[in-house]
Amino acid sequence: MEGLQQAASSVERLRQFMIRLSEVKGTEKKADAKIVVRVKKAEEDFDAGMSDDLNTAQALAAVFELVRDMNIAMESGKLSATDANVVRKAMLGFDEIFAVLKDDDAERLRALGFATESSGPSDEEINALVAKRVAAKKNKNFAESDRIRDELAAHGIILEDTREGVRWKRK
């Protein structure tokens, strides 16, 4: 169980990192050469790991080292929006192998027969409820907005209101 919890934590860390990348603002037209070199190194290290008898531990180490370095760059204000796009592209390339960045876990479990419909709403149903909640708030129907939030919370769905919109995740 501990290994599964660590894996779930790692996946969540990657998903949160992608959200943070999408929030980097700026109008720079050219990526920082140091960022480009760092991303290229991560891609090469990832490919080397996968080419070494599918050494996924080595490949994942390259991904998480890049995440660490880019988190540091974001915290210090040294990552531009253009740089973030370079990093995002690399992360999506890594995800072509591991397919963990999109939060469609519940749907995958249902498809594999490990979850039932009673285990909660699908991602599409959650997105529809979130859209209804946003509309209710916009129309100042706070009772309806609160009801929808409570309904989602009852299914273990956590909502986070941000400047960019509403994010949700399963507990």
Buried (B, 14 or more C-beta within 10 A) or exposed (E): EEEEEEEEEBBEEBBBBBEBBEEBEEEEEEBBEEBBEBBEBBBEBBBEBBEEEEEBEBBBBBBBBBBEBBBEBBEEEEBBBBBBBBBBEBBEBBBEBEEBBEBBBBBEEBEEEEBEEEBBBBBEEBEEBBEBBBEBBEEEBEEBBEBBBEEBEEBEBEBEEEEEEBBBBBE
